[in-house]
Amino acid sequence: MEVLIQEVSNLTILGKFANAPAAQQFLSTTKVDLIFLDIEMPMVSGLEFAAQLPKNTLVIFTTAYPQYALKSYDLDAIDYLLKPIDKSRLQKAIQKAETYAKLLTDTANTTTWESNTEDFMIIKSDRRFYKIHFTDILYVEGLKDYVVLYTGTQKLITAMNLKTIHQKMPQDLFLRVSKSYVVNIKQIDAFDHHNLYLRDNEIPLGEVYKKDFFKAYLGDSLYPDT
């Protein structure tokens, strides 16, 4: 991991640990922006460890067990890397973490939701008001105490939880597909039983949302049973 990280990024590696207690001791005295965290670990699992981290610490899970993927997103993980880790996939995850870190620390990029109609919303950013058509939004991602709205050309971060913002959007156009994602069903290019694909984006499909998603998106007659 250390070699791969150094090959694809400019991240500064502050430490590496074989178990959670050693990492927790380090974190008690050192600020860390991003952690690459395995899930199967001695004494404390990666999922348990992540639940105890400070809100401003981002997590990318690394594991050989794909069944943990959706559980990792329940903990607001930035991404999930399956071993053996692909270099290009790692680079994409790091770039995503760097983007989120910048969004969360750059107050100039933070927007506030002012009002909405059936067709568009009005947001305020840096003393200006912007009109965003719902049809231009690809998906919305919950990130800790914020949501990030993705359009074809920009990312807008708003201090609001995912449930609240979903309620303000057209319910026939936007579907909740996991704890962390709401998607525009008109923007879905492809899907399988675990993910949705919108342009170059791969969105996890949560188990508890799967049946409702397929029925809303395909209709009862085309709902896939296998």
N, C-alpha and C positions, 0 to 999 in steps of 0.2 A: 504493500500500500504506500509506504513512504517513497519508494522509488517512482511509482506511478504518479503520485501527487506532484513530486518535483519535476517530472517530465511534462506534465500538462498544465501546470499552474505556477503562480508566484506566491503561493501560500507559504507562510512561515510555520513550520511544525514546532510546537512548543513542548510536546511530550508524547510518549507512547507507553501504554500500560497493559499489563497482562490480566488485570482483574479490576472490578469496579471500585473496591475500597481504596486502592492506590490512586485511581483517577479522581475519586471524590476528595481525597486529601489534597491533591494538586489543585483542584478547582476551588478549594476553600481559600486559597491565597493568590490565585492567578485568574485573570479574566480571559476567557476563551470565547472566540466568536463562532467557531464551527467545530463540531466533533464528528469523526467517523466512528460509528459504534456498531460492534457486532451484537448479535442478539443472544446466541448461545454462549454464555460465559459462566465461569464458576462463581458460586456464592450468590450473585445477583444477576438476573437476566438483563439484557440490554433494554428491554421494554420497561422493566421496573426502574432501571437507572435513568432512562430518559424522562420518566414522569417526575423525577426529582430535580431536574435541571432548571436553572434560572430561565425566565421567559425570553431573555435576549440572547440565549445560546442556541444556535441552529444545529440541527442533527441530520446527518446522512447515515442511514443504516446500511450495513454491509453484512450479508449472510448467505449461507448456502441453502436456506430453506424458504422457498417462494410462498409458503402458506402464511408467513408472517407479514407479507407485504401490506395488506389492508390494515392490519393492526398497527403497523408503523405510522400510517397516515392518521390514525386516531389520535396520535400523540403529536400532531403538527410537524411531522418529519418533513424536511425539505425534499428528500428523495430516498430511494431504496435501490441499492445496487446488489445484484445477485452474483455470487461467486461462481466461476472465476470472473473477476472483474475486467470488463472491456475498457480499454484506455479511452476510446472516444466517448463511451457512456459516462465514464468518470469525469471527463472534461466537461460534459454537458451538465452534470450534477453540480460541479463546482461553480460553473458560470451562473447557474440558477441560484445557488446560495449567495454568491456575490451580488447578484441583482437584488435579492430580497434584503440583504444586509444594507445595501444602499437605500432602498426604498424606506426601510424602517428607521433609518437615521437621518434621512434628508427631509426635513420638514417642508421644504419648498414643493416636494412632490405629493404631499399629503392633501387629499381632497375631502370636502364635506358634501354630503348629499343635501341639496336644497329643496327640490320638489320633483315631481314626475307626473306624466300623463300616461295614457295607454301606449303611446308610441315612443316616447323619449324621456330622459331624465335631465335635470339641470344640476350640475355639480359646481362647486366653487374651489378654485385652486389658485393660491397666490394672488388673492384679491380680484380674480377674474372669474366670470361665469361661463361654463361650457355646456353646450347642448349635445348629449350623446344619445343616438338612436339605439333602442334595444336590439334591433336587428343587426347592428354592427358589433355587438358584444359576442365573443366566442364562448367564453366561460368565465366563471367567478371562482376564485380559490380563497378559502378561509386560511388565514395565517396568524396564529396566536390571537391577538386582540384586534386584528384588522382583516379586511378582505381586499383582494387584488382583482380588479376588473381587467380582463384582457380583450382588447379589440384587435382588429387586423394590423393596427399601426402603433398602439400605445398600451402602457400598463398604468392603471390608476389605483392608488391605494387609498382606502377609506377606513376611518375608525368606526367600524360597525361589525357586528357578528354576522355570520352567513345566513342564519335563519331570518334575521330582520331584513336583510337586503333582498333575500329571496321573496319575502312577502310583498315587497314593493315592486316586484317585476311581474310581467305578464305570465300567469301560471300555465297558459297553454303553449308558451314558447320556451320556458326555462324549467328544467327538471333537476331535482336534487339527486345526485348519483352516488354520493358517499358523504361521510361526515365532513369532508373538506372541500367538496366541489359541487357547483351548480353549473349545468351546461345549457347552451342554446341548441335545441334539438335540430334546428335548421342548419346548423354548422357541422353536424356529425358526418364525417366522410366514411367511416367504417367502425366496426365493433366486433368484439368476441365476448366470451363469457367472463372476462376479467378486466378488459380495458375498452375505452372509447378512444377514437382517433379523430382529432380535429386539426387538419393541416399537419403541422409537424409536432403536434402535442399529443401526448399519451396520457389519458385521464383514467385513474383507477375506478372500477365499478364495484361499489361496496355490496357485500352479500345481502344485507338487509334491505337494500334499495333495488336489487337486481330485478325481482319479479315486477315491481311497479314500473320500473323503467321500461322493460321490454313490452309490457302491456300498453303503456302510454305511447311508446315510440312505434311499435309494430301493429298494435291491435291484438285482441284476443285470438283471432284466427291464425295469426302468424307467430304467436308466442312460442319460442323454441324450448322444448322440454329437456333437451340434452345438450 
